[in-house]
Amino acid sequence: IDTKQLGLFSDDEVERIIYDIYNGTINLRNLPVPVYLKTARKLSDGVSEGFGKNVDNMLMNTPDYKMFQALNENVYVFSGAKTYQQTREISSLLTDNGAISSFGDFKKKAVNVFNTYNENYLKAEYNSAIAQSRSASQWLEIEADKDVLPFLKYRTAGDGRVRPEHAQLDGITKKVGDKFWD
């Protein structure tokens, strides 16, 4: 079992989760709470890293505070949906051609799915949380400075990978509050 890179689950935890799905203790109506919470906390760490500010240093009801809270709320909702989907996919392995799988066969397949969700996907989701939170923080800075710097200019990377519809927009300059930026 290889879930050590992100350090979220021990081999024993993975084994217990898979066993509990096999015996029906974990199912679509009784999701594995530790998976949900560990996923949400990891992604919330990504939000904090990308946002570049700590909630303890923000005043309540400021744009920063509201955005940070909204990003974290989204992380928890996403983590719930992801945990549901992961449990659903692993549960689908309980039978093979209409017959109940042995625990050994189920476990081999289930570990692969578990690792896909909690290593491969989670790495990408974590990096996305960082990038999106960084962008959200930067947008708040743009909004805060719009009286001094009222215009934004759209620029592409200018390389061969720029799509034609984006190339047409290159160089467009509009006010910060323009609907174009929506």
N, C-alpha and C positions, 0 to 999 in steps of 0.2 A: 504494500500500500504506500503510495507516494503522495502524501499531502503535506509534507514537511516544509517545502520551500516557503510557503506563506505562513507556516506555523500555526494554522488555525485549529487543526484537528490531529489528535494523536491516533495511532493505529487502533488503540482500544476504543476510542470514540467512534471511529469509522466503523469498526466491527459491530459495535453496539447499535449504531443507527441502522446499519444494513440488516442486522438480526431482527431489530424491532419492526422494520418494514416487512421482513419475511414472515414474522409471526403475527402481524396485523396490529401491533401496538401503535406504530406510526402508520398513518394512512392520510387520505386527502381531507379528512375531517379532524384529524389530530396530527398536525404537522410537527416536525422536529424543531422545537423552540431553540435549542442551542445552535442549530444550523442557521436559522433566521437571525438570531442575535449576533452571532459571530460575523456573519456576512454583513449585516447592517453596520456593525461597529467598524469593520475593516473599511467599508466604503465611506463611512463618516470620517474616518482618519484621512482618507483621500480628499474629502471635501475640505477639511481643515488645512491640509497641506496646500491644496490649490488656492484656497481663498486667501491664505497668508495672514490670517488674523485669528485670534482666539476669542471665542464668545465671551469669555470672562473680561475681555478688554473692550467690549462693545456696550454702548448705551442702548437700553431697551427702546424699541420702536423707532430706531434709526434705520435708514435704508440698508446699511450693512447688516444690522441685526436681523431685519426681516428677510433679507436675501439668504443669509446664512441659515436661518431657521427653515426657510422654504426648501433649500437644497438638502438639508438633513431630513426633512420630512419626506421628500421624494426618495431618498436613499432607503428609508425604512419601508415605504410602500413597495418600492422595487424589490427589496429583499424578501418581502412576504410573497410577492408574485413569483420570484425566482425559486424560493423554497417550495412553493406549491408545484411548480413545473418540474423541478428536480425530483420531488417525491412521486409525482405522476409518472415520470419517465422510468424511474427505478421500479415502481410498482408494476409497470407494464411487463417487466422481466420475470414476474412471478410464474407465468405460464409460458410454455413453448409448444406451439401447435396444439393448444387445447389441454395439454397435460401440465400438471404442477411441476415446476423445476425443482430439482434437488437443491438443498441449501448451498452446496459446493458450486454447482453451476450458476445459480443465482448470484452468489457472492462474487464470483469472477467478473461477471458482467456488471453487477451493481457497483463494484469498486471502480471500474473504468468510467462509468457515468458519474459517480461521485467526484472522482478526480477531475473529470472534464469540467464540471460545474464549479468546483472549489479550488482549482488551480488555473486551468487555461482560461475559462470565462472570467473568473474573479480577477486575474491579472489585468485583463483588458478592461473590465468594469472599473477597477481601481484607477488605472491610468486615465480612463474617461472621466471619472469623478474629479481627479486632479485638474485635468484640462478644462472641463466645463466650469468648475468652481473658479479657476483662474480667470477664465473669460468673463464670468459673472462679476467678479471683483473688479476687473478692468473696466467693465461697462459702468459700474457704479462710480468709478473714478472719472470716467468721461462725462457722465451725467452731472457729477458734482462740479466739474470744471467748465461746463458748457457756457457759462457767462463770460469766461476769459477765452476759451477755445471753442467757439460755437460751431465749427465745421468739422466734418469727417470726410476723408477721401477713400474711396474703394480702390484697392490695389490687388492685383493678382500676383502670383509668384513670378509671372513672366516667363515661365519655362514651357516646354513642349507638352506638359500634362494639363495645362489650363483648358478647360472646356470652352467651346466657342461662345456659349451663352454667358459665361463669366468674362471672357475676353472683351465682349461688347460693353460690359459695365466698367471696365478698367478706367480709372481716372475720374469717375463721377464723384462730384463733391456736393454734399448736402448738409443742412443743419443737423445737429445732433438729434433733435426731436422730430425730424422728418419721418413720415410713414415708410419711406424707402427702407429704413433700417430695421423695420419690423420683419 
